[in-house]
Amino acid sequence: MMENESRWQDIYEHLKEAGYDVYSPGVKVGECTKPYVVVKNDGSTQLASFSTDQDLYAVMVYVPKQAYSKLEPMVQQIKKTMKGLYPMVIPYGQQTPSFYDDDVKAHTISIEYKNYKKML
């Protein structure tokens, strides 16, 4: 895999290459009929007095309304797949509780990842 200037792009392409149905935020519309993933930039913070930024990324996993039992196994598979980007992208330790998104008729969980980079 070629390294991009964008860690978001690295995550997106890595998951796509692993066979997941991957989208940018706001692109996937309509009811969830099969599992998919949305990769989102979740902001950036400066680390204390260091010249390093910590960029955060959310990998949001969606499964159809009738497929709740597939949510946790898919989350575990995503985590396993994401290990392939270590140490460039590191698990942040945050995972949201599952919730039902009525707009797309899907259950979802968001997993947080981080990347450190030198400030420009």
Secondary structure, DSSP 8 states (H G I E B T S, - for coil): ----S-HHHHHHHHHHHTT--EE-TTT--S---S-EEEEEEEEEEE-TTSSEEEEEEEEEEEEEGGGGGGHHHHHHHHHHHHGGGTTTSEEEEEE---EEETTTTEEEEEEEEEEEEE--
